[in-house]
């Protein structure tokens, strides 16, 4: 039976329709029989079907649009012990309540929630030793996540990923790989989490980055003071972290961010 579907732009519905890209996602995921996979935004199931043909133990799918039930419910019927669909907004679901807990995330995520969704995944699943995320994102977003120090693309999320592991762009993906085609190129990225698994869930870390990048052109010390840090103590904290008082947030290296975080944590205690 053929089902018709009108994509909603407001939901970022650009469904993957390139089997080669779906297979590349699985290769990058390096799935094994112990893996539990989370897929956000399965759409019409192009990647979901590949996941269910893999060796992974279980697949969770989070989908906001119940109009996609004709494509996804048959998969649950065929794989009742390995596949669960949760209907709702991925940004509102408590990912810590998923059972079994995901070890990896493979998804073509809606581009309009990319940053918020990755933050949420890191904060809620990172502490449970999430291993890897394989994501299709807008190429511009991939570039920002990989932005080195002293570049305009430097961002709080990119810095956090740098502290927790490594981000790699695996391939560029053309608009024609999706239906309907987006207006921009996409990228397949790999995020390997290897350390500092609790970092994204730290309120202090999140406050530090939010304050640091509140006004990018201002000096970091002034941004932190404006956010409530004791300005009289900041010179000593910066010196201990190896950071000059004229530095701006985008200029800091990964070791400097870690040192600053540790010095601020010590100052709070």
N, C-alpha and C positions, 0 to 999 in steps of 0.2 A: 504494500500500500504506500502510495506516495503522499507525503505531507508537505504542505506549503508553509512558508514561514516568512514573516516580515521583520527584518532585523531592526532593533531599536538603537539608534545612535546614542541615546542617553545612557545606555548600558554598555557602551563600548563593544557591541557585538560584531566583531570581525572574525568569523569562524575559520579556523585552519582547514584548508582543503588540499594540502600538499602532503601526500603520504611519505615522501622522502624526508620532509622536515620532521614529521611525527617520528619516523624511525631514528632520525638523528637525535631527537630528544631522548629517546630510550637508550641509545648508545651512550650518550653523555651521562645518563642517570646511573649506568652500571648497576642495574637492579639485580638483586639476589633473592633467594627464597625467604630470607628473614625480613625483607623490606616491606614497610607499610607506606604507601604513597598517598599524598594529598594532591588532588587536582582541583584548582579553583577555576570556575567558568568552563566547564566541559563542553558547553554549546551543544553541537549535534553529535559529539562523541568521537571525532576523528582520532584524537590522542587517547581517549578512554579505551577504545577498542584495542589499540596497540598495547596499552598497559595491561589489559586483562588477558592478552595473549603472552605476556611476559612471565617470568618466573616469580614475580613479587607475591608476597603473601596476601596482601589486602590493598584495596583501593577505596579511598574516600573521595567523593565528588561533592563540591559545594556549588550550587547553581541557584541564582536569584530568580530566574524566569521559568515559571511552571509551564509555559507554552512549549518548552522543550521536552516535556515528559514523553511524547511519542518516540523520541529518539533514545532517551536514556532509560526509561522504565524497562524496555525489553532486555537491556543489558543486565539489569538487576535480576530479572526473571531467570536469565541464563546463568548468572553467577551469584546465587543467593548467599553463598558463604564467603565470597571474596569482594563483594562490591556493595557499597552503601551510598545512597544519594541523600544529602541534606539540603532541603530547599530553604533558601534565605540569603540575606546579604552577608557575604564573607567578612565584611568589616564589623558586623554585629555578632557573629557566631564566636563563642568562646572555644578557641581551638584546643585548649587544654582539656576539654571534655570529650574530644574525639577518642574513641576506643575501638581498636588499639591505637596508640599514639603514633603519628607519622614519623618516619625516619628520614623521608625525602619528600620534596615538593617538585612536581613536574606540571607545568601549566602554561597555557597561552592566556595570560592574565589581561583583564580589561585595562587598557592603557591609561584611562582617566583615574584609576585608583592605584597605579603602580607603586608610588612611594609609600602611601599609607598602608597598603597591603603588605609590602615587604617588611616594614617596621613591625606590623602586628605579628607576622609570622616569626620574626626574629625574637620578639619579646615574649610570645606565648609558647613557642615550640623550641626556641634556642636552649633554655635551661634544661630541657629534657633530651639534650644531645642530638638535636636535628643535625643531620650530616651534610645535606646537599640540597640546593635548589637549582633546578634547570628551568629557565623561564624564557618565554618569548615576550620581549618588551620593545617599545619604540627605540629605534637606534639612538636617538638623541638621549634617551634615558640611560641606555647602556654606556654611552660616552661619559655621562656625568658620574655614573657609579665607578668608572675607571679613572676619573680625573686625578692626576698627580698634584702634589702640593704646588702652590703659587700659580694656579690656573683658575680661570673664572668658573669652570665647571665643578670645582671642589664643593662638596655638600655634606651636611651632617650624616646622611645615610651612607654615602660613599666612605666617609671616614670611619663609620661604625663597622662596615663590612671589612675594611682594611684591618681593623683591630680584631675582628672575629675570624678572619680567614683570608680568602682570596677570591677575586672576581675575574673571570675571563670571558671575553667575547669569542664565541665558537664559530659563528658564521653570520653574515648578513642575509636577510630574508626579504625577498621582493614583495611588493604589494599584491602581486598576482597569486601569492600563496594563500590568500585569504578571500573569504566571501562575506560581504562585499570587500573589494580591495581598499585598504586605507590609503590616505593621501601621502603617507610617508613610508620609508623603509623601516623594517624591523630588524631585530638582532636576537639571536639565541645566545643566552649567557649562562654560565655556570658559576654558582656561588658555593664554594667549599668551606664549610665551617669546621675549624680545627682548634679553636682556643677561645677563651673569654666568653663562654656560652651564655653567661648571665648578663652580659654587658647591656644589651638593648632593653632589658627589663629594669635597668638601674635608673631610678628617678633623678639622681644626681647627674649621671651621664647625659640624660636627655635635657635636663635644665642647662647644663654647661653648653651643649651644642646649640640649643635654641637661643641662649643669650649671646653666644659668640657670633652667630650669623644673623642676629637681629638687624644689624646695620653693617653690611659687609665692608663698607669703605672706612668705617671707624676703626681705631685701634682696638685690639682685643681687650686690653686692660680697661678701657673706657666702657666697652659693652658689658663686661662683667660687673663693673662698678654700678652701671645703670640698672643691672638686674638684681642688685642688692648685696653684692659681695663687698666686704669691708675693704675700701680702697687703700687704707693704710697698710694692710697686710699683703696686698697683691704684689708689690715689688719683691718681697722675700719669696713668695710662692713662685713667681715667674723665674727668679734667679735659680731656685732649687730645681725647677723643671727645665732649665736651660733655654729659656725663652726671653728674648729682648722685649723691653716695654713698648717698642714701636711696632711690634708685630701685629699683623692682621690675621684673622682666623684662617683664611684660605692659604696662608703661607706655612702653617705648622706642618711638621712631618709626623708620621705615625708615632715614633717614640716620644716626641714632644707632647702630643695629645695624651698619650698614656701617662706620662710623668705629671702633666698638669692635673689630670683627673685624680691621680693618687695623692698629690699635694693638697688639692681641695678637699678630698675625702678625709685626709688626716687633720686638716684645719677645722673641719666640722665636728670632729670627735673630741 
